Amino acid sequence: MANLSGASWLARHRTQEIQTVSLEPHPLAQRLIDAAADASRFVVALAGPPGAGKSTLSERLCAAIDAQCPGQIVVVPMDGYHFDNTVIGDAQLPIKGAPHTFDVDGLRTDLQRIRRAEGGVAVPVFDRLLDLARAGGRMVTLEHRIVLVEGNYLLLDQAPWCDLAPLFDFSVMLDVEDAELERRLIERWLGMGQDAEAAFDKARNKDMVNVRLVKRHSRTPDLVWR
């Protein structure tokens, strides 16, 4: 068991070394800074099931990295690639957020352009209040050497998501127990104005289905965050 920046790193899982860690984001931020030192562009996948805390961790990593390398990191949220409700259709809206309700081809194309680092790339962001993606809501510029992509399905081992694998230089999977995820997801729905019965139903019969998919069908990450 090796030690890095005060954190315990555990090698396990299959034949590939995986590092499992539970700590503040600063050691991970430093690791990413060091790994990206000689790269004009370093793309990181931050994946995990719904409710795992991807957005919170990405914000904290971004702040920690920006403190040392101002203006050199940007977050690209997978949620920006939601298909519009008119494309998903009324019949599929109840399961919006499932893998097939995202524009994976659009995400892959943007990541390919980002990796080439030939110029600025405008990426969409998701507006939860309006329940739609805003095209060109964020710009990835040449100054952004570290690109942190966060989303549920980035490491899925199923097509077409598995085609994203070569586009990431480093991958992190957030690991949270199912009971805690369900609790967070119910609270999320309650916070969005759903009553208790609806919040429980949406968390149990929609979100937790996607939780199980991510946990069972994601490829091996470089690091597991607990």
JOSULMO-V195980 format. One record per residue. N is the residue number from 1. SS is DSSP state (2 for helix, 1 for strand, 0 for the rest). PSI is psi in degrees with one decimal (none if undefined). D_LAST is the distance of its C-alpha to the last C-alpha in Angstrom with 1 decimal. Layout:
BEGIN
((N;SS;PSI;D_LAST) (N;SS;PSI;D_LAST))
END
This chain:
BEGIN
((1;0;115.7;16.7) (2;1;167.3;17.1) (3;1;135.0;16.3) (4;1;122.1;16.0) (5;0;37.9;16.5) (6;0;0.5;15.5) (7;1;148.9;12.0) (8;1;127.3;11.7) (9;1;122.6;11.6) (10;1;122.8;11.9) (11;1;124.5;14.3) (12;1;179.9;14.3) (13;0;116.4;15.2) (14;0;-146.3;18.7) (15;0;-3.5;20.8) (16;0;141.3;18.6) (17;0;126.0;16.4) (18;1;140.8;12.7) (19;1;124.3;10.6) (20;1;129.7;7.1) (21;1;145.3;6.0) (22;0;110.1;4.9) (23;0;175.0;8.0) (24;0;158.5;10.5) (25;2;-14.8;11.3) (26;2;-41.8;14.5) (27;2;-38.4;13.9) (28;2;-40.1;12.4) (29;2;-43.5;15.4) (30;2;-38.4;17.7) (31;2;-42.4;16.6) (32;2;-39.6;17.5) (33;2;-45.6;20.7) (34;2;-42.7;21.7) (35;2;-30.8;21.2) (36;0;4.5;23.2) (37;0;-40.1;25.9) (38;0;11.9;28.5) (39;0;138.9;27.7) (40;0;-21.8;29.6) (41;0;127.1;26.8) (42;1;115.3;23.1) (43;1;124.9;21.3) (44;1;132.4;17.5) (45;1;123.1;15.9) (46;1;101.1;12.8) (47;1;168.0;12.4) (48;1;162.6;10.7) (49;0;165.6;12.5) (50;0;135.8;14.6) (51;0;3.1;13.1) (52;0;-17.6;9.5) (53;0;27.4;10.5) (54;2;-45.5;11.6) (55;2;-41.0;14.8) (56;2;-46.4;13.6) (57;2;-40.7;11.3) (58;2;-38.0;14.3) (59;2;-41.3;16.7) (60;2;-38.8;15.1) (61;2;-42.9;15.0) (62;2;-43.6;18.5) (63;2;-41.7;19.7) (64;2;-41.0;18.5) (65;2;-40.1;20.0) (66;2;-28.8;23.1) (67;2;-32.0;23.8) (68;2;-33.7;24.4) (69;0;75.4;25.7) (70;0;131.5;27.4) (71;0;10.8;27.9) (72;0;1.6;26.2) (73;1;145.5;23.0) (74;1;148.8;23.1) (75;1;130.7;20.7) (76;1;106.9;22.0) (77;1;130.4;20.6) (78;2;-29.2;21.1) (79;2;-22.9;22.3) (80;2;-15.4;25.5) (81;2;17.0;26.5) (82;1;135.1;27.0) (83;0;150.2;30.5) (84;0;153.0;32.9) (85;2;-32.7;33.7) (86;2;-27.7;37.2) (87;2;-41.5;35.9) (88;2;-41.5;33.5) (89;0;151.7;36.4) (90;2;-37.6;36.8) (91;2;-30.0;36.1) (92;2;-8.9;32.6) (93;2;-36.3;31.6) (94;0;-22.1;30.1) (95;0;22.7;27.4) (96;0;133.5;27.0) (97;0;-12.9;23.5) (98;0;159.6;23.7) (99;2;-38.3;23.6) (100;2;-1.7;27.4) (101;2;16.1;27.8) (102;1;149.3;26.6) (103;0;80.7;28.8) (104;2;-37.9;27.0) (105;2;-40.6;30.2) (106;2;-41.1;30.3) (107;2;-45.3;26.8) (108;2;-43.2;27.6) (109;2;-44.2;30.8) (110;2;-39.5;29.4) (111;2;-36.4;26.7) (112;2;-42.5;29.6) (113;2;-40.7;31.6) (114;2;-42.1;28.9) (115;2;-35.4;28.5) (116;2;-22.9;32.2) (117;0;46.2;32.1) (118;0;-8.0;35.7) (119;0;-176.2;35.6) (120;0;146.6;33.9) (121;1;119.9;32.1) (122;1;129.3;32.0) (123;1;153.3;29.0) (124;1;156.2;28.8) (125;1;151.4;26.6) (126;1;129.8;26.1) (127;1;105.4;27.9) (128;0;-31.0;26.5) (129;0;-39.1;29.5) (130;0;-10.9;31.9) (131;0;46.5;29.7) (132;1;159.3;30.6) (133;1;137.5;29.7) (134;1;111.1;31.6) (135;1;138.8;33.0) (136;1;29.6;32.8) (137;1;-13.6;30.6) (138;1;144.8;29.0) (139;1;128.7;30.4) (140;1;114.0;28.8) (141;0;172.1;31.3) (142;0;-21.5;32.1) (143;0;-18.6;30.8) (144;0;88.3;27.2) (145;0;-32.7;26.2) (146;1;120.0;22.5) (147;1;115.7;21.8) (148;1;110.0;18.4) (149;1;124.5;18.5) (150;1;137.9;16.1) (151;1;163.3;16.4) (152;0;-45.2;15.7) (153;0;14.1;17.8) (154;0;-26.2;17.9) (155;0;13.5;16.8) (156;1;141.1;18.9) (157;0;15.1;21.2) (158;0;147.5;24.0) (159;0;146.7;26.9) (160;0;0.6;27.3) (161;2;-33.0;23.6) (162;2;-17.8;23.5) (163;2;-12.2;26.1) (164;2;-19.1;23.6) (165;2;-46.0;22.0) (166;2;-9.9;24.7) (167;2;-5.3;24.2) (168;0;134.5;20.8) (169;0;-23.1;20.7) (170;1;146.1;17.0) (171;1;141.9;14.1) (172;1;134.8;10.4) (173;1;125.3;8.7) (174;1;132.6;6.1) (175;0;114.7;5.2) (176;0;141.3;6.5) (177;0;147.5;9.3) (178;2;-42.6;12.7) (179;2;-39.9;14.4) (180;2;-39.2;12.2) (181;2;-45.9;12.6) (182;2;-41.4;16.3) (183;2;-46.2;16.7) (184;2;-40.9;15.6) (185;2;-37.9;17.7) (186;2;-44.1;20.7) (187;2;-36.7;20.5) (188;2;-47.1;20.5) (189;2;-38.9;23.6) (190;2;-40.0;25.2) (191;2;-19.1;24.8) (192;0;9.9;26.6) (193;0;3.6;29.5) (194;0;147.1;29.1) (195;0;172.4;30.4) (196;2;-42.3;28.4) (197;2;-44.7;29.8) (198;2;-39.8;29.1) (199;2;-43.5;25.6) (200;2;-43.1;24.7) (201;2;-45.1;26.6) (202;2;-40.5;24.9) (203;2;-45.7;21.4) (204;2;-44.3;22.2) (205;2;-6.7;24.7) (206;2;-64.9;23.5) (207;2;-43.8;19.8) (208;2;-23.7;18.5) (209;2;-43.3;20.7) (210;2;-31.7;18.9) (211;2;-49.2;15.5) (212;2;-37.7;16.9) (213;2;-47.7;18.4) (214;2;-42.9;15.4) (215;2;-33.1;13.5) (216;2;-22.4;16.8) (217;0;29.5;18.3) (218;1;143.3;16.1) (219;0;167.7;16.9) (220;0;124.0;15.0) (221;0;171.9;13.0) (222;0;-28.7;13.4) (223;1;136.9;9.8) (224;1;126.0;6.5) (225;1;122.3;3.8) (226;0;none;0.0))
END
